[in-house]
């Protein structure tokens, strides 16, 4: 099928006879790969560097799991299954081929070659889920994202993916950014990281949150795209037809849901928090396209007007909503819309901001203490997310953000939200769900994404905020990435 012609030039492909059909399949795979080639190459660089430079490989924390993991039997544990409000004792959990094979009383028959792990009476719980994470933006300063080499951002995201997993977050929903290649590299075992539900580029309007274009890139003309659009961070759409195209593009890349920007934002200095972006028909166009793909739309919206417009257009999940009022919460409850909320409570939860962004940041902090009681009053379906951005130091507070929920919830309620409740929201991806098995729970047939906690997080949620010390075992898909209980 493949012949190298004489000379030292590049490989040229000749398709002959019975090889033609296979060649076409090969070409199709190449075209598909090219959709995210720039990001993929950058994301692979860390793995290639590790292969070429042994010292770099030795510097990476934690063991690399084998391609085929042996069965694992976890014994002597206290079980938080992701749903119950109490712990259960006297159980063993058998993991095989990446799934939980059984949760049984006593000790089940041991499969050949199985590894037995005595948890020493510690708590076994599902891996955590973060519903608002930016895998390629979390650890890189905004100045680098706007003016630096995108390849560096992908390399940093590769390292941060492992860090995210080692904090106990085995699944994240990416709320905007070029994460497709990173997801591919993690799924193929090239690098360690959480499961990723990618949204692709967040879709905004001219002047909306996420429109970081320089003045020199305005006015927009013809089909020219900006550097931020070319790199996949955000896409600008100002008509109904443009919205449809941009949403379809994200699903073409492999999005499991799409994110539209319905209002201004905090970190975009030129977009006032109270501004409205898309019209209701434009939002509805996105919702219709997402439904055609069997998925859903999440809308970035803070104010009552922005949230209400999104709800009327059929959006199924509101991101943020910190400034909503009672009437808006009642409307969300009437339409059974999810609220994906982030517990920002102080300056410790954000990078330092100045000027208009600082004023918006203070407004959101104040809104946090009002929106949780309001959401509880109306019985809204609430998801947990952290939305930490632009700082590797800040990203390490991912688990600390979860502990903030203790202001409004018990430990069991907070952990249920960050496991099985978040998994229910992930399931809205429907036919576009990249991981259609059970997540966020410990039961037969569920994905084997598990944590062992040294202490009882239902009684002391603060344990989750110090994963280096308190998470003594981290398992994802049946593979062990951390185990300090040996011996």
LOLORO-394907 format. One record per residue (C-alpha): residue number from 1; residue in one letter; x, y, z. Coordinates in Angstrom, 1 decimal. Example, Ala and Ser with C-alpha at 12.3 -4.5 7.8 and 13.67 -1.06 7.14 Angstrom:
// LOLORO-394907
<atom 1, 'a', <12.3, -4.5, 7.8>>
<atom 2, 's', <13.7, -1.1, 7.1>>
END
This chain:
// LOLORO-394907
<atom 1, 'x', <0.0, 0.0, 0.0>>
<atom 2, 'x', <2.8, 2.4, 0.9>>
<atom 3, 'x', <5.7, 3.0, -1.4>>
<atom 4, 'x', <8.6, 5.4, -0.8>>
<atom 5, 'x', <9.6, 6.7, -4.2>>
<atom 6, 'x', <13.3, 7.2, -5.0>>
<atom 7, 'x', <15.0, 10.1, -3.4>>
<atom 8, 'x', <15.1, 11.6, 0.1>>
<atom 9, 'x', <11.8, 13.5, -0.1>>
<atom 10, 'x', <8.8, 12.9, 2.1>>
<atom 11, 'x', <6.7, 9.7, 2.0>>
<atom 12, 'x', <4.2, 9.6, -0.8>>
<atom 13, 'x', <1.2, 7.2, -0.6>>
<atom 14, 'x', <0.0, 5.1, -3.5>>
<atom 15, 'x', <-3.3, 3.3, -3.2>>
<atom 16, 'x', <-3.5, 0.1, -5.3>>
<atom 17, 'x', <-6.1, -2.6, -5.8>>
<atom 18, 'x', <-7.4, -4.1, -2.6>>
<atom 19, 'x', <-5.6, -1.5, -0.5>>
<atom 20, 'x', <-7.7, 1.4, -1.8>>
<atom 21, 'x', <-10.5, 0.9, 0.8>>
<atom 22, 'x', <-8.0, 0.7, 3.7>>
<atom 23, 'x', <-6.2, 3.7, 2.3>>
<atom 24, 'x', <-9.3, 5.7, 2.3>>
<atom 25, 'x', <-9.9, 4.8, 5.9>>
<atom 26, 'x', <-6.3, 5.8, 6.7>>
<atom 27, 'x', <-6.9, 9.2, 4.9>>
<atom 28, 'x', <-10.1, 9.7, 6.8>>
<atom 29, 'x', <-8.3, 9.2, 10.1>>
<atom 30, 'x', <-5.6, 11.6, 9.0>>
<atom 31, 'x', <-8.2, 14.3, 8.2>>
<atom 32, 'x', <-9.9, 13.7, 11.5>>
<atom 33, 'x', <-6.7, 14.0, 13.4>>
<atom 34, 'x', <-5.9, 17.3, 11.6>>
<atom 35, 'x', <-8.9, 18.9, 13.2>>
<atom 36, 'x', <-6.9, 19.3, 16.4>>
<atom 37, 'x', <-3.4, 18.7, 15.2>>
<atom 38, 'x', <-1.8, 21.8, 16.7>>
<atom 39, 'x', <-3.1, 21.2, 20.1>>
<atom 40, 'x', <-2.4, 17.4, 19.9>>
<atom 41, 'x', <1.2, 18.0, 19.0>>
<atom 42, 'x', <1.7, 20.4, 21.9>>
<atom 43, 'x', <-0.1, 18.1, 24.3>>
<atom 44, 'x', <2.1, 15.1, 23.3>>
<atom 45, 'x', <5.3, 17.0, 23.8>>
<atom 46, 'x', <5.4, 16.2, 27.5>>
<atom 47, 'x', <5.1, 12.5, 26.9>>
<atom 48, 'x', <7.7, 12.6, 24.1>>
<atom 49, 'x', <10.1, 14.6, 26.3>>
<atom 50, 'x', <9.7, 12.0, 29.1>>
<atom 51, 'x', <10.6, 9.2, 26.6>>
<atom 52, 'x', <13.7, 11.0, 25.4>>
<atom 53, 'x', <14.9, 12.4, 28.7>>
<atom 54, 'x', <14.8, 9.9, 31.6>>
<atom 55, 'x', <15.5, 12.6, 34.2>>
<atom 56, 'x', <12.3, 14.4, 33.1>>
<atom 57, 'x', <10.3, 11.1, 33.4>>
<atom 58, 'x', <11.6, 10.4, 36.9>>
<atom 59, 'x', <10.6, 13.9, 38.0>>
<atom 60, 'x', <6.9, 13.3, 37.3>>
<atom 61, 'x', <4.9, 12.5, 40.5>>
<atom 62, 'x', <3.2, 9.2, 41.0>>
<atom 63, 'x', <3.4, 5.9, 39.1>>
<atom 64, 'x', <2.2, 5.6, 35.5>>
<atom 65, 'x', <-0.6, 2.9, 35.5>>
<atom 66, 'x', <-0.1, -0.2, 33.4>>
<atom 67, 'x', <-2.1, -0.4, 30.1>>
<atom 68, 'x', <-4.1, -3.4, 31.5>>
<atom 69, 'x', <-4.6, -3.2, 35.3>>
<atom 70, 'x', <-5.0, -6.3, 37.4>>
<atom 71, 'x', <-8.2, -6.8, 39.4>>
<atom 72, 'x', <-8.2, -4.9, 42.8>>
<atom 73, 'x', <-10.0, -5.9, 45.9>>
<atom 74, 'x', <-10.5, -3.1, 48.4>>
<atom 75, 'x', <-11.2, -4.4, 51.9>>
<atom 76, 'x', <-11.6, -3.1, 55.5>>
<atom 77, 'x', <-13.2, 0.1, 54.4>>
<atom 78, 'x', <-16.0, 2.5, 55.3>>
<atom 79, 'x', <-18.1, 3.2, 52.2>>
<atom 80, 'x', <-19.5, 6.6, 51.1>>
<atom 81, 'x', <-21.3, 5.6, 47.9>>
<atom 82, 'x', <-21.9, 9.1, 46.6>>
<atom 83, 'x', <-25.6, 9.1, 47.5>>
<atom 84, 'x', <-26.1, 8.0, 51.1>>
<atom 85, 'x', <-25.9, 10.4, 54.0>>
<atom 86, 'x', <-24.0, 7.9, 56.2>>
<atom 87, 'x', <-21.1, 5.5, 55.9>>
<atom 88, 'x', <-21.5, 1.7, 55.5>>
<atom 89, 'x', <-19.2, -0.8, 57.1>>
<atom 90, 'x', <-18.4, -4.5, 56.5>>
<atom 91, 'x', <-18.1, -4.2, 52.7>>
<atom 92, 'x', <-15.5, -5.1, 50.1>>
<atom 93, 'x', <-15.3, -3.5, 46.6>>
<atom 94, 'x', <-14.0, -5.5, 43.7>>
<atom 95, 'x', <-12.6, -3.6, 40.7>>
<atom 96, 'x', <-12.0, -5.3, 37.4>>
<atom 97, 'x', <-11.4, -4.0, 33.8>>
<atom 98, 'x', <-12.0, -0.4, 34.9>>
<atom 99, 'x', <-15.4, -1.0, 36.5>>
<atom 100, 'x', <-16.7, -1.9, 39.9>>
<atom 101, 'x', <-17.6, -5.5, 39.6>>
<atom 102, 'x', <-19.1, -5.9, 43.0>>
<atom 103, 'x', <-19.9, -4.2, 46.3>>
<atom 104, 'x', <-20.4, -7.1, 48.7>>
<atom 105, 'x', <-20.5, -7.9, 52.4>>
<atom 106, 'x', <-17.5, -9.8, 53.7>>
<atom 107, 'x', <-14.7, -10.8, 51.3>>
<atom 108, 'x', <-15.7, -12.1, 47.8>>
<atom 109, 'x', <-13.7, -14.8, 46.0>>
<atom 110, 'x', <-10.4, -13.4, 44.9>>
<atom 111, 'x', <-9.8, -13.4, 41.1>>
<atom 112, 'x', <-6.5, -14.8, 39.9>>
<atom 113, 'x', <-3.7, -12.2, 40.0>>
<atom 114, 'x', <-5.8, -9.7, 42.0>>
<atom 115, 'x', <-4.2, -7.1, 44.2>>
<atom 116, 'x', <-5.7, -6.8, 47.7>>
<atom 117, 'x', <-5.7, -3.4, 49.4>>
<atom 118, 'x', <-6.5, -3.1, 53.1>>
<atom 119, 'x', <-7.9, 0.3, 53.6>>
<atom 120, 'x', <-7.3, 0.2, 57.3>>
<atom 121, 'x', <-10.8, 1.3, 58.2>>
<atom 122, 'x', <-10.6, 4.5, 56.1>>
<atom 123, 'x', <-13.4, 6.0, 54.0>>
<atom 124, 'x', <-13.7, 4.9, 50.4>>
<atom 125, 'x', <-15.7, 7.3, 48.2>>
<atom 126, 'x', <-16.2, 8.1, 44.5>>
<atom 127, 'x', <-13.8, 10.4, 42.6>>
<atom 128, 'x', <-14.7, 14.1, 42.7>>
<atom 129, 'x', <-16.3, 15.9, 39.7>>
<atom 130, 'x', <-15.7, 19.6, 39.0>>
<atom 131, 'x', <-18.4, 21.0, 36.7>>
<atom 132, 'x', <-16.7, 24.3, 35.9>>
<atom 133, 'x', <-13.0, 23.8, 35.2>>
<atom 134, 'x', <-10.9, 25.2, 32.4>>
<atom 135, 'x', <-8.2, 22.6, 31.7>>
<atom 136, 'x', <-6.1, 24.7, 29.4>>
<atom 137, 'x', <-6.6, 28.0, 31.3>>
<atom 138, 'x', <-6.4, 27.1, 34.9>>
<atom 139, 'x', <-2.6, 27.2, 35.4>>
<atom 140, 'x', <-1.5, 29.7, 32.8>>
<atom 141, 'x', <-1.4, 33.5, 33.5>>
<atom 142, 'x', <-3.8, 35.4, 31.3>>
<atom 143, 'x', <-1.0, 37.4, 29.8>>
<atom 144, 'x', <0.6, 34.2, 28.5>>
<atom 145, 'x', <-2.8, 33.0, 27.1>>
<atom 146, 'x', <-3.3, 36.3, 25.2>>
<atom 147, 'x', <0.2, 37.0, 24.0>>
<atom 148, 'x', <2.3, 33.8, 24.5>>
<atom 149, 'x', <2.9, 30.7, 22.4>>
<atom 150, 'x', <-0.2, 28.4, 22.5>>
<atom 151, 'x', <2.1, 25.4, 22.6>>
<atom 152, 'x', <3.3, 26.4, 26.0>>
<atom 153, 'x', <-0.3, 26.6, 27.2>>
<atom 154, 'x', <-0.9, 23.0, 26.1>>
<atom 155, 'x', <2.3, 21.8, 27.8>>
<atom 156, 'x', <1.2, 23.6, 31.0>>
<atom 157, 'x', <-2.3, 22.0, 30.7>>
<atom 158, 'x', <-0.7, 18.6, 30.4>>
<atom 159, 'x', <1.1, 19.0, 33.7>>
<atom 160, 'x', <-1.9, 20.5, 35.3>>
<atom 161, 'x', <-4.1, 17.6, 34.2>>
<atom 162, 'x', <-2.0, 15.3, 36.4>>
<atom 163, 'x', <-2.2, 17.7, 39.2>>
<atom 164, 'x', <-6.0, 17.9, 38.9>>
<atom 165, 'x', <-6.2, 14.1, 39.1>>
<atom 166, 'x', <-3.9, 14.0, 42.1>>
<atom 167, 'x', <-6.3, 16.4, 43.9>>
<atom 168, 'x', <-8.9, 13.7, 43.6>>
<atom 169, 'x', <-10.9, 15.2, 40.7>>
<atom 170, 'x', <-11.3, 12.2, 38.4>>
<atom 171, 'x', <-13.7, 14.0, 36.1>>
<atom 172, 'x', <-14.1, 17.6, 35.0>>
<atom 173, 'x', <-16.5, 19.4, 32.6>>
<atom 174, 'x', <-14.4, 21.8, 30.7>>
<atom 175, 'x', <-16.2, 25.1, 30.5>>
<atom 176, 'x', <-14.4, 26.6, 27.6>>
<atom 177, 'x', <-11.0, 26.3, 25.9>>
<atom 178, 'x', <-9.0, 24.1, 23.5>>
<atom 179, 'x', <-9.2, 20.9, 25.5>>
<atom 180, 'x', <-10.0, 18.3, 22.8>>
<atom 181, 'x', <-6.4, 17.3, 22.2>>
<atom 182, 'x', <-5.7, 17.1, 26.0>>
<atom 183, 'x', <-8.8, 14.8, 26.4>>
<atom 184, 'x', <-7.5, 12.6, 23.6>>
<atom 185, 'x', <-4.1, 12.3, 25.1>>
<atom 186, 'x', <-5.5, 11.4, 28.5>>
<atom 187, 'x', <-8.0, 8.9, 27.1>>
<atom 188, 'x', <-5.3, 7.2, 25.1>>
<atom 189, 'x', <-3.0, 6.9, 28.2>>
<atom 190, 'x', <-0.3, 9.2, 26.9>>
<atom 191, 'x', <-0.6, 11.4, 30.0>>
<atom 192, 'x', <-2.4, 11.2, 33.3>>
<atom 193, 'x', <-5.5, 13.4, 34.0>>
<atom 194, 'x', <-9.2, 13.4, 34.7>>
<atom 195, 'x', <-12.0, 12.5, 32.3>>
<atom 196, 'x', <-12.9, 15.6, 30.3>>
<atom 197, 'x', <-16.3, 16.6, 29.1>>
<atom 198, 'x', <-15.2, 19.3, 26.6>>
<atom 199, 'x', <-17.2, 22.3, 25.5>>
<atom 200, 'x', <-14.7, 23.6, 23.0>>
<atom 201, 'x', <-14.4, 27.3, 22.4>>
<atom 202, 'x', <-16.9, 29.3, 24.4>>
<atom 203, 'x', <-19.2, 31.2, 22.0>>
<atom 204, 'x', <-19.6, 34.9, 22.7>>
<atom 205, 'x', <-20.6, 38.1, 20.9>>
<atom 206, 'x', <-18.6, 41.1, 20.0>>
<atom 207, 'x', <-17.7, 42.8, 23.3>>
<atom 208, 'x', <-19.0, 39.9, 25.4>>
<atom 209, 'x', <-17.1, 38.0, 28.0>>
<atom 210, 'x', <-14.3, 36.1, 26.4>>
<atom 211, 'x', <-13.8, 38.7, 23.6>>
<atom 212, 'x', <-10.2, 39.6, 24.4>>
<atom 213, 'x', <-9.4, 40.8, 20.9>>
<atom 214, 'x', <-7.0, 43.8, 20.6>>
<atom 215, 'x', <-8.2, 47.0, 19.1>>
<atom 216, 'x', <-6.0, 46.3, 16.1>>
<atom 217, 'x', <-8.2, 43.3, 15.4>>
<atom 218, 'x', <-11.2, 45.5, 15.0>>
<atom 219, 'x', <-13.4, 46.1, 13.1>>
<atom 220, 'x', <-14.1, 42.5, 12.2>>
<atom 221, 'x', <-14.1, 42.0, 8.4>>
<atom 222, 'x', <-15.0, 39.1, 6.2>>
<atom 223, 'x', <-14.0, 35.6, 7.3>>
<atom 224, 'x', <-10.9, 36.8, 9.2>>
<atom 225, 'x', <-10.6, 35.3, 12.7>>
<atom 226, 'x', <-8.6, 36.5, 15.6>>
<atom 227, 'x', <-5.7, 34.7, 17.4>>
<atom 228, 'x', <-8.0, 33.8, 20.3>>
<atom 229, 'x', <-10.5, 32.2, 17.8>>
<atom 230, 'x', <-7.7, 30.4, 15.9>>
<atom 231, 'x', <-6.4, 28.9, 19.2>>
<atom 232, 'x', <-9.8, 27.7, 20.2>>
<atom 233, 'x', <-10.4, 29.7, 23.4>>
<atom 234, 'x', <-13.5, 31.5, 22.2>>
<atom 235, 'x', <-15.4, 32.2, 19.1>>
<atom 236, 'x', <-17.4, 35.4, 18.2>>
<atom 237, 'x', <-20.8, 35.1, 16.7>>
<atom 238, 'x', <-23.1, 38.0, 16.1>>
<atom 239, 'x', <-26.0, 36.6, 14.1>>
<atom 240, 'x', <-28.3, 33.6, 14.3>>
<atom 241, 'x', <-26.6, 31.9, 11.4>>
<atom 242, 'x', <-23.1, 32.5, 12.9>>
<atom 243, 'x', <-24.3, 31.0, 16.2>>
<atom 244, 'x', <-25.5, 27.8, 14.4>>
<atom 245, 'x', <-22.1, 27.5, 12.6>>
<atom 246, 'x', <-20.0, 28.0, 15.7>>
<atom 247, 'x', <-22.1, 25.5, 17.8>>
<atom 248, 'x', <-21.9, 22.9, 15.0>>
<atom 249, 'x', <-18.1, 23.4, 14.8>>
<atom 250, 'x', <-17.7, 22.6, 18.5>>
<atom 251, 'x', <-19.7, 19.4, 18.1>>
<atom 252, 'x', <-17.7, 18.5, 15.0>>
<atom 253, 'x', <-14.5, 18.8, 17.1>>
<atom 254, 'x', <-16.1, 16.4, 19.7>>
<atom 255, 'x', <-17.8, 18.7, 22.3>>
<atom 256, 'x', <-20.1, 16.9, 24.8>>
<atom 257, 'x', <-22.0, 20.2, 25.3>>
<atom 258, 'x', <-21.5, 23.8, 24.3>>
<atom 259, 'x', <-21.1, 27.0, 26.3>>
<atom 260, 'x', <-22.6, 30.3, 25.2>>
<atom 261, 'x', <-21.8, 33.6, 27.0>>
<atom 262, 'x', <-25.1, 35.2, 27.9>>
<atom 263, 'x', <-23.8, 38.2, 29.9>>
<atom 264, 'x', <-20.6, 40.1, 30.7>>
<atom 265, 'x', <-17.9, 38.5, 32.8>>
<atom 266, 'x', <-15.4, 39.3, 35.6>>
<atom 267, 'x', <-12.1, 38.7, 33.9>>
<atom 268, 'x', <-12.9, 40.4, 30.6>>
<atom 269, 'x', <-12.3, 44.1, 31.5>>
<atom 270, 'x', <-14.4, 45.6, 28.7>>
<atom 271, 'x', <-17.6, 43.6, 29.2>>
<atom 272, 'x', <-19.8, 45.0, 32.0>>
<atom 273, 'x', <-21.3, 42.4, 34.2>>
<atom 274, 'x', <-24.8, 43.6, 33.6>>
<atom 275, 'x', <-24.5, 43.6, 29.7>>
<atom 276, 'x', <-26.6, 41.2, 27.7>>
<atom 277, 'x', <-25.0, 39.5, 24.7>>
<atom 278, 'x', <-27.1, 37.1, 22.6>>
<atom 279, 'x', <-30.7, 37.8, 21.8>>
<atom 280, 'x', <-33.3, 35.2, 22.7>>
<atom 281, 'x', <-33.6, 33.9, 19.1>>
<atom 282, 'x', <-29.8, 33.5, 18.9>>
<atom 283, 'x', <-29.7, 31.5, 22.2>>
<atom 284, 'x', <-32.6, 29.4, 20.9>>
<atom 285, 'x', <-30.7, 28.7, 17.7>>
<atom 286, 'x', <-27.9, 27.2, 19.8>>
<atom 287, 'x', <-30.3, 25.2, 21.9>>
<atom 288, 'x', <-31.9, 23.8, 18.7>>
<atom 289, 'x', <-28.5, 22.8, 17.2>>
<atom 290, 'x', <-27.4, 21.2, 20.5>>
<atom 291, 'x', <-30.7, 19.2, 20.6>>
<atom 292, 'x', <-30.1, 18.1, 17.0>>
<atom 293, 'x', <-26.7, 16.7, 18.2>>
<atom 294, 'x', <-28.4, 15.0, 21.3>>
<atom 295, 'x', <-26.7, 17.4, 23.8>>
<atom 296, 'x', <-27.3, 20.7, 25.6>>
<atom 297, 'x', <-26.3, 24.3, 26.1>>
<atom 298, 'x', <-24.8, 25.8, 29.2>>
<atom 299, 'x', <-25.0, 29.6, 29.5>>
<atom 300, 'x', <-22.7, 31.9, 31.3>>
<atom 301, 'x', <-25.0, 34.4, 33.0>>
<atom 302, 'x', <-24.9, 36.4, 36.2>>
<atom 303, 'x', <-27.8, 38.8, 36.3>>
<atom 304, 'x', <-31.5, 38.2, 36.5>>
<atom 305, 'x', <-32.1, 39.5, 32.9>>
<atom 306, 'x', <-29.3, 37.3, 31.5>>
<atom 307, 'x', <-30.5, 34.2, 33.3>>
<atom 308, 'x', <-34.1, 34.7, 32.4>>
<atom 309, 'x', <-33.4, 35.2, 28.7>>
<atom 310, 'x', <-31.3, 32.0, 28.7>>
<atom 311, 'x', <-34.1, 30.1, 30.4>>
<atom 312, 'x', <-36.8, 31.3, 28.0>>
<atom 313, 'x', <-34.6, 30.2, 25.1>>
<atom 314, 'x', <-34.4, 26.7, 26.4>>
<atom 315, 'x', <-30.9, 26.6, 28.0>>
<atom 316, 'x', <-30.7, 23.7, 30.4>>
<atom 317, 'x', <-27.8, 24.8, 32.6>>
<atom 318, 'x', <-26.9, 28.3, 34.0>>
<atom 319, 'x', <-23.3, 28.9, 34.9>>
<atom 320, 'x', <-22.7, 31.3, 37.8>>
<atom 321, 'x', <-26.0, 33.1, 38.5>>
<atom 322, 'x', <-24.5, 34.9, 41.5>>
<atom 323, 'x', <-26.6, 38.0, 41.0>>
<atom 324, 'x', <-30.0, 36.4, 40.4>>
<atom 325, 'x', <-33.1, 37.4, 42.4>>
<atom 326, 'x', <-36.1, 35.5, 43.8>>
<atom 327, 'x', <-38.2, 35.7, 40.6>>
<atom 328, 'x', <-35.3, 34.4, 38.5>>
<atom 329, 'x', <-34.8, 31.4, 40.8>>
<atom 330, 'x', <-38.5, 30.7, 40.7>>
<atom 331, 'x', <-38.4, 30.7, 36.8>>
<atom 332, 'x', <-35.4, 28.3, 36.8>>
<atom 333, 'x', <-37.4, 26.0, 39.2>>
<atom 334, 'x', <-40.4, 26.1, 36.9>>
<atom 335, 'x', <-38.4, 25.1, 33.9>>
<atom 336, 'x', <-36.3, 22.5, 35.8>>
<atom 337, 'x', <-33.0, 24.3, 34.8>>
<atom 338, 'x', <-29.7, 23.4, 36.5>>
<atom 339, 'x', <-27.6, 25.9, 38.3>>
<atom 340, 'x', <-23.8, 25.3, 38.1>>
<atom 341, 'x', <-22.6, 27.4, 41.0>>
<atom 342, 'x', <-19.1, 28.3, 42.2>>
<atom 343, 'x', <-18.6, 29.2, 45.9>>
<atom 344, 'x', <-16.4, 32.3, 45.6>>
<atom 345, 'x', <-16.2, 33.8, 49.1>>
<atom 346, 'x', <-13.0, 35.9, 49.3>>
<atom 347, 'x', <-9.9, 37.1, 47.5>>
<atom 348, 'x', <-8.2, 33.8, 48.2>>
<atom 349, 'x', <-10.4, 32.3, 45.5>>
<atom 350, 'x', <-9.3, 34.4, 42.6>>
<atom 351, 'x', <-6.3, 36.0, 41.0>>
<atom 352, 'x', <-5.7, 39.7, 41.9>>
<atom 353, 'x', <-7.8, 42.0, 39.7>>
<atom 354, 'x', <-7.8, 45.7, 39.2>>
<atom 355, 'x', <-10.1, 48.4, 37.8>>
<atom 356, 'x', <-13.5, 47.4, 36.5>>
<atom 357, 'x', <-12.7, 43.7, 36.9>>
<atom 358, 'x', <-12.0, 44.2, 40.6>>
<atom 359, 'x', <-15.4, 45.9, 41.1>>
<atom 360, 'x', <-17.1, 43.0, 39.3>>
<atom 361, 'x', <-15.2, 40.5, 41.4>>
<atom 362, 'x', <-16.4, 42.1, 44.7>>
<atom 363, 'x', <-20.0, 42.1, 43.4>>
<atom 364, 'x', <-19.8, 38.4, 42.7>>
<atom 365, 'x', <-18.3, 37.6, 46.1>>
<atom 366, 'x', <-21.2, 39.4, 47.7>>
<atom 367, 'x', <-23.7, 37.5, 45.6>>
<atom 368, 'x', <-22.3, 34.1, 46.7>>
<atom 369, 'x', <-23.7, 34.4, 50.2>>
<atom 370, 'x', <-27.2, 35.2, 48.8>>
<atom 371, 'x', <-27.5, 32.8, 45.9>>
<atom 372, 'x', <-27.0, 29.5, 47.7>>
<atom 373, 'x', <-29.9, 30.1, 50.2>>
<atom 374, 'x', <-32.0, 31.3, 47.3>>
<atom 375, 'x', <-31.3, 28.2, 45.3>>
<atom 376, 'x', <-32.0, 26.0, 48.2>>
<atom 377, 'x', <-35.3, 27.8, 48.9>>
<atom 378, 'x', <-36.6, 27.1, 45.4>>
<atom 379, 'x', <-35.2, 23.5, 45.3>>
<atom 380, 'x', <-32.9, 24.2, 42.3>>
<atom 381, 'x', <-30.7, 21.4, 41.0>>
<atom 382, 'x', <-27.3, 22.7, 42.0>>
<atom 383, 'x', <-23.9, 21.5, 40.7>>
<atom 384, 'x', <-20.5, 22.2, 42.1>>
<atom 385, 'x', <-17.7, 23.8, 40.1>>
<atom 386, 'x', <-14.6, 25.8, 41.0>>
<atom 387, 'x', <-13.8, 28.0, 38.0>>
<atom 388, 'x', <-10.2, 28.7, 39.1>>
<atom 389, 'x', <-8.3, 30.5, 36.5>>
<atom 390, 'x', <-4.9, 31.8, 35.4>>
<atom 391, 'x', <-2.7, 30.6, 38.3>>
<atom 392, 'x', <-1.0, 27.3, 39.1>>
<atom 393, 'x', <-1.0, 28.3, 42.7>>
<atom 394, 'x', <-4.7, 29.1, 42.7>>
<atom 395, 'x', <-5.5, 25.8, 40.9>>
<atom 396, 'x', <-4.2, 23.9, 43.9>>
<atom 397, 'x', <-7.2, 25.3, 45.9>>
<atom 398, 'x', <-9.6, 23.2, 43.8>>
<atom 399, 'x', <-10.5, 21.0, 46.8>>
<atom 400, 'x', <-10.6, 24.0, 49.1>>
<atom 401, 'x', <-13.4, 25.5, 47.0>>
<atom 402, 'x', <-15.4, 22.4, 47.7>>
<atom 403, 'x', <-14.9, 22.8, 51.4>>
<atom 404, 'x', <-16.6, 26.3, 51.2>>
<atom 405, 'x', <-19.9, 24.5, 50.8>>
<atom 406, 'x', <-19.8, 23.7, 54.5>>
<atom 407, 'x', <-21.3, 27.2, 55.0>>
<atom 408, 'x', <-24.6, 25.9, 53.5>>
<atom 409, 'x', <-24.5, 22.1, 53.4>>
<atom 410, 'x', <-23.5, 19.2, 55.6>>
<atom 411, 'x', <-20.4, 17.2, 54.5>>
<atom 412, 'x', <-22.5, 14.4, 53.1>>
<atom 413, 'x', <-24.6, 16.9, 51.1>>
<atom 414, 'x', <-21.5, 18.7, 49.7>>
<atom 415, 'x', <-19.8, 15.4, 48.7>>
<atom 416, 'x', <-23.0, 14.1, 47.1>>
<atom 417, 'x', <-23.2, 17.3, 45.1>>
<atom 418, 'x', <-19.6, 16.8, 43.9>>
<atom 419, 'x', <-20.1, 13.2, 43.0>>
<atom 420, 'x', <-23.5, 11.7, 42.0>>
<atom 421, 'x', <-25.4, 15.0, 41.6>>
<atom 422, 'x', <-22.7, 16.4, 39.2>>
<atom 423, 'x', <-22.8, 13.1, 37.4>>
<atom 424, 'x', <-26.5, 13.6, 36.7>>
<atom 425, 'x', <-25.8, 16.9, 35.0>>
<atom 426, 'x', <-23.0, 15.3, 33.0>>
<atom 427, 'x', <-25.6, 12.8, 31.7>>
<atom 428, 'x', <-27.4, 15.6, 29.9>>
<atom 429, 'x', <-24.7, 15.2, 27.2>>
<atom 430, 'x', <-26.9, 12.3, 26.0>>
<atom 431, 'x', <-25.6, 10.9, 22.7>>
<atom 432, 'x', <-22.5, 13.0, 23.0>>
<atom 433, 'x', <-21.5, 11.6, 26.3>>
<atom 434, 'x', <-17.9, 10.4, 26.0>>
<atom 435, 'x', <-18.1, 8.3, 29.1>>
<atom 436, 'x', <-21.7, 6.8, 29.1>>
<atom 437, 'x', <-21.1, 4.5, 32.1>>
<atom 438, 'x', <-22.1, 5.4, 35.7>>
<atom 439, 'x', <-20.0, 8.1, 37.3>>
<atom 440, 'x', <-20.0, 9.7, 40.8>>
<atom 441, 'x', <-21.2, 6.6, 42.6>>
<atom 442, 'x', <-19.8, 3.3, 44.0>>
<atom 443, 'x', <-22.1, 0.5, 42.8>>
<atom 444, 'x', <-21.9, -2.5, 40.5>>
<atom 445, 'x', <-21.0, -1.5, 36.9>>
<atom 446, 'x', <-19.9, 2.0, 37.7>>
<atom 447, 'x', <-16.5, 3.4, 36.5>>
<atom 448, 'x', <-13.8, 2.6, 39.1>>
<atom 449, 'x', <-13.0, 6.2, 39.9>>
<atom 450, 'x', <-12.2, 5.9, 43.7>>
<atom 451, 'x', <-10.6, 7.8, 46.5>>
<atom 452, 'x', <-9.5, 6.6, 50.0>>
<atom 453, 'x', <-9.6, 9.4, 52.6>>
<atom 454, 'x', <-7.6, 9.3, 55.8>>
<atom 455, 'x', <-10.4, 10.5, 58.0>>
<atom 456, 'x', <-14.2, 11.0, 57.7>>
<atom 457, 'x', <-15.0, 13.7, 55.2>>
<atom 458, 'x', <-18.7, 13.5, 56.0>>
<atom 459, 'x', <-17.8, 14.9, 59.4>>
<atom 460, 'x', <-14.8, 17.0, 58.4>>
<atom 461, 'x', <-15.1, 18.3, 54.9>>
<atom 462, 'x', <-11.9, 20.2, 55.3>>
<atom 463, 'x', <-10.0, 16.9, 54.7>>
<atom 464, 'x', <-10.7, 17.3, 50.9>>
<atom 465, 'x', <-8.8, 20.6, 51.0>>
<atom 466, 'x', <-5.5, 18.9, 51.7>>
<atom 467, 'x', <-5.3, 16.1, 49.2>>
<atom 468, 'x', <-1.5, 15.5, 49.5>>
<atom 469, 'x', <-2.0, 14.6, 53.1>>
<atom 470, 'x', <-5.5, 13.1, 53.3>>
<atom 471, 'x', <-6.1, 11.3, 50.0>>
<atom 472, 'x', <-4.1, 8.1, 50.5>>
<atom 473, 'x', <-5.4, 6.3, 47.4>>
<atom 474, 'x', <-6.5, 7.7, 44.0>>
<atom 475, 'x', <-7.8, 5.4, 41.4>>
<atom 476, 'x', <-9.3, 6.3, 38.0>>
<atom 477, 'x', <-10.7, 3.7, 35.6>>
<atom 478, 'x', <-9.4, 0.9, 37.7>>
<atom 479, 'x', <-5.8, 2.2, 37.6>>
<atom 480, 'x', <-4.0, 3.3, 40.7>>
<atom 481, 'x', <-2.3, 6.7, 40.5>>
<atom 482, 'x', <-1.5, 7.1, 44.2>>
<atom 483, 'x', <-1.3, 4.6, 47.1>>
<atom 484, 'x', <0.5, 5.5, 50.3>>
<atom 485, 'x', <-1.0, 2.5, 52.2>>
<atom 486, 'x', <1.5, 0.0, 51.0>>
<atom 487, 'x', <2.5, -2.4, 53.7>>
END
